[in-house]
């Protein structure tokens, strides 16, 4: 015996709109939760930099400094770190980070263009090797890189740190830029060649402006990686005047106590250049991502 079922009643517009509204509320709630989870440590660092030692070491939860003080900031600027001015360490970090960005961007762009545009033997193996190198922990490469840098005469030099950071960030930069280069239609380059442009002119006038957003994105990654790098900066530098800012922060930690106020003040100062660098390049990155190759 066959049982006939009544056809399902179609959903009304109100039901569909309510379902979409609930889904939107859920996504917004998740986005706010992720935002709070990511921003809260930064907020706590900045607020602690302006708290007194009594408020820092209390067991009570104090979200805002009730009596803001510049004691920790002044001590970082006046006393310095390990006998040197804090500006010295910030300058070293800036040299290493900017050097990594410039050198890495040149090699990454040329390598990504070669991988995306040319067909050669071992191309697939090269791409797989990039992924394998990216999965290897940096600590596993510490001893080999230390030996190579020392034999090259770059030990205890900022140039050695730049070389190491370029080696650490280059695989990811090449892999990321490769997708940007491959997304540019080859017909644009062929049209430039027909008009009489050389390969270098085509690369500089046609390909480079379209790949610039990806170059900016990889530059941000390289800058932040080099700016926050600690292990290699500590291992490859023995002269305190050549330390970067992350290495200098460890001098606020002693065997018996931790100067949390100075650490948070110096960390806040260390965060400012990263924010400034991102604000300088983010407009170029966003405008490049939404720009088309052909204007209507």
Backbone torsions as a table, in degrees:
resi	resn	phi	psi	omega
1	UNK	NA	126.2	-176.9
2	UNK	-91.1	129.6	178.6
3	UNK	-98.6	121.9	178.8
4	UNK	-87.2	130.7	178.7
5	UNK	-105.4	144.6	179.3
6	UNK	-70.2	139.9	179.4
7	UNK	-60.6	146.0	-179.9
8	UNK	-64.2	135.2	-179.0
9	UNK	-74.1	129.8	-179.2
10	UNK	-63.7	145.3	179.6
11	UNK	-74.1	140.3	179.8
12	UNK	-79.5	167.5	179.1
13	UNK	-63.5	-35.2	-179.5
14	UNK	-65.4	-40.7	178.7
15	UNK	-65.1	-41.6	178.9
16	UNK	-65.7	-41.9	179.7
17	UNK	-66.0	-38.1	177.4
18	UNK	-65.0	-38.4	178.9
19	UNK	-66.2	-41.9	177.1
20	UNK	-64.8	-37.8	-180.0
21	UNK	-65.9	-41.2	178.0
22	UNK	-65.2	-40.6	176.9
23	UNK	-63.5	-39.2	178.8
24	UNK	-66.9	-39.3	178.2
25	UNK	-64.4	-41.2	178.2
26	UNK	-63.0	-42.9	178.4
27	UNK	-65.3	-42.1	178.7
28	UNK	-64.4	-38.9	178.3
29	UNK	-64.3	-42.8	177.9
30	UNK	-64.0	-39.7	179.0
31	UNK	-64.7	-41.0	178.1
32	UNK	-65.1	-40.2	179.3
33	UNK	-63.2	-42.2	178.1
34	UNK	-65.7	-40.0	179.0
35	UNK	-62.7	-45.3	179.5
36	UNK	-64.5	-41.3	179.7
37	UNK	-62.3	-35.1	-178.1
38	UNK	-82.4	-34.4	-173.5
39	UNK	-88.7	-24.9	-174.6
40	UNK	-59.2	-43.6	177.5
41	UNK	-60.2	-36.8	178.5
42	UNK	-67.6	-42.6	177.7
43	UNK	-61.1	-42.6	-179.1
44	UNK	-66.2	-35.5	177.4
45	UNK	-63.9	-47.4	-177.8
46	UNK	-67.2	-42.4	-179.6
47	UNK	-66.8	-37.0	179.1
48	UNK	-66.9	-30.3	179.5
49	UNK	-63.4	-22.6	-178.0
50	UNK	-110.7	13.0	176.0
51	UNK	-95.0	153.3	174.3
52	UNK	-77.3	163.8	-180.0
53	UNK	-61.2	-32.8	178.9
54	UNK	-64.3	-40.8	178.8
55	UNK	-74.4	-29.5	-179.3
56	UNK	-70.0	-43.3	-173.6
57	UNK	-95.3	9.2	177.2
58	UNK	-77.7	155.9	178.1
59	UNK	-85.5	-7.6	179.1
60	UNK	-82.7	151.9	177.8
61	UNK	-84.8	114.1	-179.9
62	UNK	-118.8	97.8	-176.2
63	UNK	-69.1	-32.7	-178.4
64	UNK	-123.9	143.1	175.4
65	UNK	-67.4	115.6	-178.3
66	UNK	-69.5	-31.9	178.4
67	UNK	-130.5	82.1	-174.3
68	UNK	-57.8	141.2	-179.9
69	UNK	-136.1	149.1	177.0
70	UNK	-104.0	20.2	-177.2
71	UNK	-60.9	-46.7	-176.8
72	UNK	-69.0	-40.4	179.3
73	UNK	-64.5	-43.9	179.3
74	UNK	-63.9	-38.7	-180.0
75	UNK	-66.5	-37.4	178.0
76	UNK	-64.7	-40.7	-178.5
77	UNK	-75.5	-39.9	-175.1
78	UNK	-82.0	-47.6	-177.6
79	UNK	-82.6	-25.6	-178.7
80	UNK	74.1	-163.3	-179.1
81	UNK	-133.7	125.8	176.2
82	UNK	55.0	37.1	176.0
83	UNK	83.0	3.4	179.5
84	UNK	-125.5	156.4	179.0
85	UNK	-68.8	147.6	179.8
86	UNK	-65.4	-26.0	178.0
87	UNK	-65.6	-29.0	177.5
88	UNK	-63.0	-45.1	-179.5
89	UNK	-70.0	-37.0	176.7
90	UNK	-65.0	-37.6	177.9
91	UNK	-65.9	-41.8	177.4
92	UNK	-61.8	-43.6	178.6
93	UNK	-63.2	-39.5	179.7
94	UNK	-66.1	-40.7	179.2
95	UNK	-63.1	-45.4	-178.8
96	UNK	-66.3	-44.8	-176.6
97	UNK	-67.5	-47.2	-179.6
98	UNK	-68.0	-37.1	175.6
99	UNK	-62.9	-40.0	177.0
100	UNK	-63.7	-40.4	-179.2
101	UNK	-65.6	-47.0	-176.1
102	UNK	-67.3	-52.2	-178.2
103	UNK	-65.4	-44.9	-179.7
104	UNK	-63.8	-37.1	-179.6
105	UNK	-64.9	-40.7	-179.8
106	UNK	-63.9	-51.1	-178.4
107	UNK	-66.9	-38.7	-178.6
108	UNK	-66.8	-41.5	-178.9
109	UNK	-66.8	-44.3	179.7
110	UNK	-65.8	-42.1	-179.7
111	UNK	-67.4	-42.4	180.0
112	UNK	-64.7	-38.2	177.5
113	UNK	-64.3	-41.9	179.0
114	UNK	-64.7	-41.7	-178.5
115	UNK	-69.5	-37.9	-175.6
116	UNK	-82.0	-29.8	-172.8
117	UNK	-101.2	-27.7	-174.7
118	UNK	-109.2	148.9	175.0
119	UNK	-108.9	117.6	-178.4
120	UNK	-142.0	161.5	-178.0
121	UNK	-68.3	132.6	-179.5
122	UNK	88.1	9.7	-179.1
123	UNK	-63.8	-46.9	179.5
124	UNK	-65.4	-40.3	178.4
125	UNK	-63.4	-35.5	178.2
126	UNK	-65.2	-42.0	179.2
127	UNK	-66.1	-40.5	177.7
128	UNK	-65.2	-37.9	178.6
129	UNK	-63.4	-35.5	176.7
130	UNK	-61.3	-43.1	178.5
131	UNK	-65.6	-40.0	-179.8
132	UNK	-64.4	-43.7	178.6
133	UNK	-62.8	-37.1	-179.9
134	UNK	-67.3	-27.4	-179.0
135	UNK	-83.3	-14.7	-179.5
136	UNK	-74.8	129.0	178.1
137	UNK	-62.6	144.8	-179.9
138	UNK	-62.5	-32.6	179.6
139	UNK	-63.3	-30.3	178.9
140	UNK	-69.3	-22.9	179.4
141	UNK	-95.4	3.2	-173.4
142	UNK	-63.2	-51.2	-177.1
143	UNK	-67.1	-47.1	177.9
144	UNK	-59.5	-43.7	179.6
145	UNK	-67.1	-35.7	177.2
146	UNK	-62.4	-43.3	178.8
147	UNK	-63.8	-43.1	-179.0
148	UNK	-66.5	-43.6	-179.8
149	UNK	-65.1	-39.3	-179.8
150	UNK	-67.5	-42.0	178.8
151	UNK	-68.4	-29.0	178.5
152	UNK	-79.5	-3.5	179.7
153	UNK	76.8	20.3	-178.9
154	UNK	-105.6	9.9	178.7
155	UNK	-68.6	141.3	179.7
156	UNK	64.6	31.2	177.1
157	UNK	-132.7	146.2	178.9
158	UNK	-65.7	-28.1	177.6
159	UNK	-62.2	-35.9	176.9
160	UNK	-63.6	-40.1	176.9
161	UNK	-65.0	-37.5	178.4
162	UNK	-63.3	-43.8	179.9
163	UNK	-61.9	-43.0	-179.0
164	UNK	-66.2	-43.6	-179.4
165	UNK	-67.1	-34.8	175.1
166	UNK	-64.0	-41.7	178.8
167	UNK	-64.1	-33.7	-178.7
168	UNK	-76.6	-34.1	-175.5
169	UNK	-96.4	-14.5	-174.5
170	UNK	-65.3	-42.1	-179.8
171	UNK	-57.5	-46.3	179.1
172	UNK	-65.3	-39.7	-179.3
173	UNK	-64.5	-42.1	178.9
174	UNK	-64.3	-45.4	-178.5
175	UNK	-64.0	-37.7	-179.3
176	UNK	-74.3	-43.3	-179.3
177	UNK	-68.1	-27.3	179.6
178	UNK	-59.0	-39.6	179.3
179	UNK	-67.2	-35.6	178.6
180	UNK	-68.7	-42.2	179.9
181	UNK	-66.3	-41.5	-179.7
182	UNK	-66.5	-25.1	-179.6
183	UNK	-78.0	-15.5	178.7
184	UNK	-78.7	124.5	-179.5
185	UNK	-60.9	132.2	180.0
186	UNK	-68.6	-19.8	179.5
187	UNK	-63.2	-28.3	177.3
188	UNK	-64.8	-42.3	178.0
189	UNK	-68.0	-40.1	179.3
190	UNK	-64.9	-36.0	177.0
191	UNK	-65.5	-37.1	177.3
192	UNK	-67.3	-37.5	177.9
193	UNK	-65.0	-39.2	178.8
194	UNK	-63.1	-35.2	179.1
195	UNK	-76.5	-0.8	175.9
196	UNK	99.7	7.0	179.9
197	UNK	-76.3	143.8	176.6
198	UNK	-77.7	172.8	179.1
199	UNK	-64.0	-40.1	179.4
200	UNK	-66.7	-42.1	178.1
201	UNK	-63.1	-40.6	177.4
202	UNK	-63.6	-41.9	179.4
203	UNK	-63.7	-42.6	-173.6
204	UNK	-80.1	-38.0	-173.9
205	UNK	-92.5	-26.1	-175.3
206	UNK	-109.4	-56.3	-172.9
207	UNK	-75.1	-45.1	-174.5
208	UNK	-60.7	-46.1	179.4
209	UNK	-61.0	-32.4	-179.2
210	UNK	-79.5	-25.2	179.8
211	UNK	-92.5	-7.8	-177.4
212	UNK	-55.0	-39.6	177.4
213	UNK	-58.6	-42.9	177.4
214	UNK	-66.2	-35.2	177.9
215	UNK	-65.6	-37.6	177.6
216	UNK	-66.7	-41.5	179.8
217	UNK	-62.9	-44.6	178.3
218	UNK	-68.2	-31.6	177.7
219	UNK	-66.1	-38.3	177.1
220	UNK	-63.3	-44.4	177.9
221	UNK	-61.4	-45.0	-179.0
222	UNK	-65.8	-40.3	-179.3
223	UNK	-63.6	-47.7	-178.2
224	UNK	-66.3	-39.9	179.4
225	UNK	-62.6	-47.2	-179.6
226	UNK	-69.4	-34.4	-178.1
227	UNK	-69.0	-36.1	-176.6
228	UNK	-96.6	-1.4	-175.9
229	UNK	-65.0	134.5	-174.8
230	UNK	-121.6	-46.6	-170.2
231	UNK	-63.5	-51.4	-178.4
232	UNK	-70.1	-34.8	177.5
233	UNK	-65.0	-32.5	177.8
234	UNK	-77.2	-35.2	-175.4
235	UNK	-79.3	-39.5	-173.0
236	UNK	-90.5	0.4	179.7
237	UNK	-126.2	126.4	175.9
238	UNK	-109.7	-24.6	178.0
239	UNK	-81.2	125.3	-176.9
240	UNK	-63.3	-28.5	180.0
241	UNK	-69.3	-15.1	179.4
242	UNK	-101.2	4.8	179.9
243	UNK	-68.5	148.9	171.7
244	UNK	-89.3	174.0	-174.1
245	UNK	-63.8	-41.9	177.9
246	UNK	-59.6	-36.6	178.1
247	UNK	-70.6	-36.7	-179.7
248	UNK	-65.3	-28.9	-177.9
249	UNK	-64.9	-25.1	-176.9
250	UNK	-69.7	-16.2	179.4
251	UNK	-74.8	-9.3	174.3
252	UNK	-84.6	-3.4	179.2
253	UNK	-108.7	120.0	178.5
254	UNK	-113.0	-179.5	-178.4
255	UNK	-70.4	-27.4	-174.0
256	UNK	-110.4	-16.8	-175.8
257	UNK	-153.8	164.7	177.0
258	UNK	-130.3	123.6	179.3
259	UNK	-85.3	82.0	-175.4
260	UNK	-64.5	-35.3	-179.8
261	UNK	-62.0	-46.2	178.9
262	UNK	-68.2	-37.4	178.5
263	UNK	-62.5	-45.2	-179.1
264	UNK	-68.3	-36.8	178.3
265	UNK	-66.4	-45.2	178.4
266	UNK	-67.4	-35.7	177.9
267	UNK	-67.0	-39.2	175.9
268	UNK	-62.3	-43.7	176.7
269	UNK	-62.7	-35.3	-179.9
270	UNK	-71.4	-26.3	-178.3
271	UNK	-77.1	-26.5	-174.3
272	UNK	-59.6	-48.0	179.7
273	UNK	-59.6	-34.9	178.5
274	UNK	-64.9	-43.1	179.1
275	UNK	-64.8	-42.4	178.9
276	UNK	-62.9	-43.0	179.6
277	UNK	-62.3	-41.5	179.6
278	UNK	-66.3	-40.3	-180.0
279	UNK	-66.0	-30.7	-179.9
280	UNK	-72.4	-32.8	-173.5
281	UNK	-105.8	-12.9	-173.8
282	UNK	-68.7	-31.0	178.0
283	UNK	-66.0	-40.6	177.2
284	UNK	-64.5	-37.4	-179.4
285	UNK	-68.3	-45.1	-178.4
286	UNK	-68.5	-44.9	-179.2
287	UNK	-65.2	-34.5	178.7
288	UNK	-71.0	-33.9	-179.2
289	UNK	-68.3	-31.8	-178.3
290	UNK	-93.9	-5.9	-179.2
291	UNK	-82.8	144.7	178.5
292	UNK	-100.0	165.6	179.6
293	UNK	-76.4	-28.9	-178.9
294	UNK	-122.5	128.8	179.0
295	UNK	-88.3	137.3	-179.7
296	UNK	-86.1	NA	NA
